[in-house]
Amino acid sequence: MRLTSLLQVCLVATLLLQTGCAANSASNFKLSNLAKSDIDSVTDMHIKEIRKLCRELAIKLYKRNPRELAKAPPGTTEKKRLAQIFSTQRIHGFSELGGAKGTAAITLSFSEQYEGDRVFALMAGISSMLFAAYNYQDEFFILDDIDQQKLYNSARNLETVAWQLNNRRDNSGERYILSNGVSESGIRNLSYERLFGKLISLQDMMAMLIADTTNRNITRVVQSAASMTFLPI
């Protein structure tokens, strides 16, 4: 942004303060919104929706896999796990996971040698991977930049995770983490698949929006969902 534009933003903010914008306190108006472009506001909305969907996915996985929460340290509740998954610690990695984060934590959740809480490893990995795709930011402003390739890559990685969740099995032939299934009456439960579909669509849409806004290209990768390799974020 040019210096004159920054000065204009500051001037508008000052005028609003001087004219007593207390009348706006009852609305959702925030002065910080003056430093946001339309794409920044859209990005913020995407981040909130992604966080909501990830939280919903974590809750559903713990309900389907109570055995995993039982592997957590004593006194750990589902509520505490959710707080950990979305805490700032995901930036550095969790000591419980040996410092693993992002795709490394996801890989750990499907490892035969791992004996800990697989749902936590999976969701901590997904949460930190998506957070990394947004530069570890919860909110964006005019001068902030975002990489469309990271968003695109994270969508492809989610496709890989969804496949592994349905197909990866331990030595006894049992899936590492239970998700989609069929009830005794023959009704298929695809709610987990739908959540992944929403997350993937959000990331792809955000990648296209950023690419279009910044006039940058996305390097599209032909990768099978069954691939065991994750794309870099």
C-alpha positions in Angstrom: 0.0 0.0 0.0 1.3 3.5 -0.8 2.1 6.0 2.0 -0.8 8.2 1.0 -3.2 5.4 1.4 -1.9 4.7 4.9 -2.3 8.3 5.8 -5.8 8.3 4.5 -6.7 5.3 6.8 -5.1 7.1 9.8 -7.0 10.3 9.0 -10.4 8.5 8.8 -9.7 6.7 12.1 -8.8 10.0 13.7 -12.0 11.7 12.4 -14.1 8.9 13.7 -12.6 9.2 17.1 -13.0 12.9 17.2 -16.7 12.8 16.2 -17.5 10.4 19.0 -18.1 7.1 17.3 -19.5 5.7 20.6 -22.7 5.3 18.7 -21.1 2.4 16.9 -20.3 0.5 20.1 -23.6 -1.3 19.8 -22.8 -2.6 16.4 -20.1 -4.9 15.2 -18.0 -2.1 13.9 -14.3 -2.1 14.9 -11.6 0.4 14.0 -9.4 -2.4 12.9 -11.8 -3.0 10.1 -10.5 0.2 8.5 -7.2 -1.5 7.9 -8.8 -4.5 6.1 -9.5 -5.0 2.4 -12.4 -7.1 1.2 -10.2 -10.1 0.7 -8.9 -9.7 4.3 -12.5 -9.9 5.6 -13.2 -13.0 3.4 -10.0 -14.6 4.7 -11.0 -14.0 8.3 -14.4 -15.6 7.6 -12.7 -18.6 6.1 -10.4 -19.0 9.1 -13.3 -18.9 11.5 -15.3 -21.5 9.5 -12.2 -23.8 9.2 -11.7 -23.6 13.0 -15.4 -24.4 13.5 -15.3 -27.4 11.2 -12.0 -28.7 12.7 -13.5 -28.5 16.2 -16.6 -30.4 15.0 -14.4 -33.0 13.4 -12.4 -33.5 16.6 -15.5 -33.9 18.7 -16.9 -36.5 16.3 -13.7 -38.4 16.2 -13.4 -38.6 20.0 -17.0 -39.8 20.2 -16.2 -42.5 17.7 -12.9 -43.4 19.3 -13.2 -43.1 23.1 -10.3 -45.5 23.4 -8.0 -42.8 22.1 -8.9 -40.3 24.8 -8.2 -43.0 27.3 -4.6 -43.0 26.2 -4.1 -39.4 27.1 -2.3 -38.2 30.2 -4.4 -38.7 33.4 -7.0 -36.1 34.0 -7.3 -35.1 30.3 -10.8 -34.4 29.2 -12.2 -33.9 25.7 -12.6 -30.2 26.5 -9.0 -29.9 27.5 -7.9 -31.7 24.3 -9.9 -29.2 22.2 -8.2 -26.3 24.0 -4.8 -27.9 23.3 -5.5 -28.6 19.6 -6.3 -24.9 18.9 -3.8 -23.3 21.3 -0.7 -21.4 20.3 1.3 -24.4 21.1 0.4 -25.9 17.7 2.9 -23.4 16.3 5.8 -25.0 18.1 4.6 -28.6 18.3 3.4 -30.6 21.4 5.9 -32.3 23.6 3.4 -35.2 23.9 3.9 -35.7 20.2 7.7 -35.4 20.4 7.4 -31.8 19.0 5.7 -33.0 15.8 3.2 -30.7 14.1 1.5 -30.3 10.8 1.9 -33.3 8.5 4.5 -34.9 10.8 1.9 -35.1 13.5 -0.6 -36.5 11.0 1.9 -39.2 9.9 2.4 -40.1 13.6 -1.3 -40.7 14.1 -1.1 -43.5 11.5 2.1 -45.0 12.8 2.1 -48.6 14.0 4.7 -47.6 16.6 2.7 -44.8 18.1 0.9 -45.7 21.3 -0.6 -42.4 22.3 -3.9 -40.6 21.5 -4.2 -40.9 17.8 -7.1 -38.5 17.5 -5.1 -35.8 19.2 -2.1 -36.4 17.0 -4.3 -36.3 13.9 -6.3 -33.2 14.8 -3.2 -31.3 16.2 -1.6 -32.1 12.9 -4.5 -30.9 10.8 -5.0 -27.8 12.9 -1.4 -26.8 12.8 -1.1 -27.5 9.1 -4.1 -25.3 8.2 -2.8 -22.6 10.6 0.5 -22.7 8.8 -1.3 -22.2 5.5 -2.6 -18.9 6.9 0.8 -17.8 8.2 -0.2 -18.7 11.7 -2.6 -15.8 11.8 -6.1 -15.6 13.0 -6.8 -12.3 11.4 -5.6 -10.5 8.3 -5.0 -6.8 7.4 -4.2 -4.8 4.3 -0.4 -5.2 4.5 -0.5 -9.0 5.2 0.3 -11.4 2.5 -0.9 -15.0 2.0 0.4 -17.7 -0.2 -2.1 -19.3 -2.6 0.1 -22.3 -3.1 0.1 -23.2 0.7 -3.7 -23.1 0.6 -3.9 -25.3 -2.4 -1.3 -27.8 -1.0 -3.2 -28.0 2.3 -6.4 -28.9 0.4 -4.5 -31.8 -1.3 -3.1 -32.9 2.0 -6.6 -33.0 3.5 -7.6 -35.3 0.6 -4.7 -37.6 1.6 -5.8 -37.5 5.2 -9.4 -38.4 4.4 -8.2 -41.4 2.4 -5.8 -42.6 5.1 -8.5 -42.2 7.7 -10.8 -44.6 5.7 -8.1 -47.1 4.6 -5.0 -47.2 6.9 -5.1 -50.2 9.1 -2.8 -51.7 11.8 -1.2 -55.1 11.7 -4.4 -56.7 13.1 -6.4 -55.3 10.2 -8.3 -52.7 12.2 -8.4 -49.0 11.2 -6.1 -46.8 13.3 -8.9 -44.2 13.8 -12.6 -45.0 13.2 -14.7 -42.6 11.2 -17.1 -43.4 8.4 -19.0 -46.6 8.8 -22.1 -48.6 8.2 -24.7 -49.2 10.9 -26.3 -52.6 11.7 -29.3 -51.5 9.7 -27.1 -50.8 6.7 -27.2 -47.0 6.9 -23.8 -45.4 5.9 -22.4 -42.7 8.1 -20.5 -40.3 5.8 -20.6 -37.3 8.1 -16.8 -37.3 8.5 -16.3 -37.4 4.7 -18.7 -34.4 4.4 -16.6 -32.4 6.9 -13.4 -33.1 5.0 -15.2 -32.1 1.8 -16.2 -28.8 3.3 -12.6 -28.1 4.6 -11.1 -29.0 1.2 -13.6 -26.8 -0.7 -12.9 -23.9 1.6 -9.1 -24.2 1.1 -9.5 -24.5 -2.7 -11.8 -21.6 -2.9 -9.4 -19.4 -0.8 -6.5 -20.5 -2.9 -8.3 -19.4 -6.1 -9.4 -16.1 -4.6 -5.9 -15.2 -3.5 -4.5 -16.3 -6.9 -7.0 -14.1 -8.7 -6.6 -11.1 -6.4 -2.8 -11.1 -6.6 -2.6 -12.3 -10.2 -0.4 -15.2 -9.2 -0.6 -18.8 -10.5 -1.2 -22.0 -8.6 1.1 -24.9 -9.4 -1.4 -27.7 -9.7 -0.1 -31.1 -8.6 -1.4 -34.4 -9.9 -1.4 -36.6 -6.8 -3.5 -39.6 -5.9 -5.5 -39.3 -2.7 -4.0 -42.7 -1.7 -0.5 -41.1 -1.7 1.4 -41.5 1.5 3.3 -38.2 0.7 2.2 -34.8 1.9 2.8 -31.6 0.0 4.9 -28.9 1.7 3.1 -26.0 3.5 
